[in-house]
């Protein structure tokens, strides 16, 4: 799936703009809900144009901070133009001085997704743990951000896997359940 996504990214053109358009037109976002995206690595579909558009509409925004192994993600406030610092796994994230917050909407990276709303991540379980912990406290809208070609017929699912509510691609926004 890494190789397939790399090929899709090379052909994607303005995928970030299309993902933004489909999200804003079709996804039912909580009015002023806080949003966390991810700083894209390599050939991941880029959610930053969407995060910028949501910030411009008044949504509080942030990015995840990679925690210790087996812990849920921590989120820090970040707005377009704010500093990002180098972090584990060659990621960039808000500095430790940025305030911690809990998002209402989580834009989620993935390697693959299926028609039932399951996602294939990178195997460490960060997003499943995080979604489970957040959903135990309050309603969370989980939106996968991907290229349309990352869809597969079916993915194996385990009891701890957290389903997505939506997937948004350069072609469409699709709601699950």
Buried (B, 14 or more C-beta within 10 A) or exposed (E): EEEBBEEBBEEBEEBBBBBBBBBBEBBEBEEEBBBBBBBBEEBBBBBBBBBBBBBEEEBBBBBBBBBEEEEBBBBBBBBEEBEBEEBEEEBEBBEEEBEEBBBBBBBBBBBBBBEEBBBBBEEEBBBBBBBBBBEEEEEBBBBBBBBBBBBBEEBEBEEEBBBBBBBBBBBEBBEBE
